[in-house]
Every structure is written in structure tokens, then in C-alpha cells.
Amino acid sequence: MKKLIAGPGFPFVAPFALFMGLLFVRQKFEAQGWWLYGICSLLVFGLIFWLRPRYHGLDPAPVPVRNSILIGLGAIVLWIALDPWMPRTGTRDNTFPYEAAFQLGTAQGILAILFRVFGAVIVVPIAEELFWRGYLMRSIIKPEFEEVPLATFQPLSFYVTTVAFALVHAEIGSAILFALIAGWWFIKTKSLKAVILLHAAANAGLAAYVLLTKNWFFW
């Protein structure tokens, strides 16, 4: 176990693996899903915080903050606007997902929504980008991925990562487009922090849209 934790891939894979594993467990407890999602997000955030010394010096490229945010918001506008014509798995179920929480009280309902926003805007962008573009994109190029500079472009790794990212999202078509945009920005900026910021801005934009329009199927 110590060897696994000390390995170069652990900081990139562990947060994403923990998040996906906890989400799978959460699906088994539908009524408790609202607070289990919060526990899941907090545990993954705690793991990332614990691992933070191992990320120091990893990503020295400057971060174009404004453009990363603007591109992220533009990408989510495309995601939403093109959704009716994009392939997806399952149906667009617009059932309010936090009914069980609000039945317990307004405070619990608001907390459930805050948990969702925290997970989507803070935890998911970091965990996903560490795995998809920090680890997978490089490990396809070379098993000793740490020897491959961040944002190295190789067509096979770029497009396999794009498709793999899309396959874990219900909105497969929109996710492919988003992954292409995020991958392009990653390669252009050479910055993992820039693509994390792009992803966070996109998820924040989607959260605002969902809360304003009550199109819950996007969540």
C-alpha cells in the first residue's frame, strides 16, 4: 500500500477513483443521496488537500485567468444550447433531485444544493483534470507518464482521452465537444491549472443555469 501511495500516479488517479467509487456507492442509497454526495465531495477534497505537496512545481506555466473563465463559460453555453440535438444516454429526467432533502426541512434542502455546487465547481474540475489530462493523456503516450511534459500533444492520446471523458457523462455528444475545447486549451496554455479553471467556470455556469431554469436533468 505504501508503495502504491508513493507511486507517481497516485496523486493523479486517487481523487478521481475515490470520487467515482463513492458515487457508485451513493446510487445504492437514493433517499440519502443528497448528503452522501456532500460526504463524497468533502472526502475527495480532503484527499486532494492532503496530496497538495505533491502537486507543487508540477504546473509552472502561467494561468490566463480571464480567458480560461470566458472559454469555460462559452463551452457550457454550447453544451446547453446544443443539448437537444446531441446524443446522450438515458432520458432527460427533470425530476427535482433534492425533494428528499427538502422534505426534511428548508435548511437540509439548501445544504443539499450547496453540496452539489461545491462538488461540481471545486471538487470535480480538480479530480477530473488531474486524471484525464494530467494522467491519462500522458500515460497513453508513455507508461512512465511522469516523463512526458504536461500538455504534450499526440493524436491518439488526445482523442482517446476525449472519448473516455465523454463516456462517463450522460450527455456524450456535448461532453465530446467540451473535452475537445478543454484539451485544446490545455495544449495551448501548457497549464493544468488553466484547464481546471476552465472546467470550474463551466460547471459554475451550468449550476447557475440549472438553478435559474430548473432544468434539473443537466444535474
Secondary structure as UniProt FT lines:
FT   HELIX           2..6
FT   TURN            8..9
FT   HELIX           10..26
FT   TURN            27..28
FT   HELIX           30..32
FT   HELIX           33..51
FT   HELIX           52..55
FT   TURN            56..57
FT   HELIX           65..82
FT   HELIX           83..85
FT   TURN            97..98
FT   HELIX           99..104
FT   HELIX           106..118
FT   HELIX           119..123
FT   HELIX           124..129
FT   HELIX           130..136
FT   HELIX           137..139
FT   TURN            140..141
FT   HELIX           145..147
FT   TURN            150..151
FT   HELIX           155..167
FT   HELIX           172..189
FT   HELIX           192..213
FT   HELIX           216..218
//
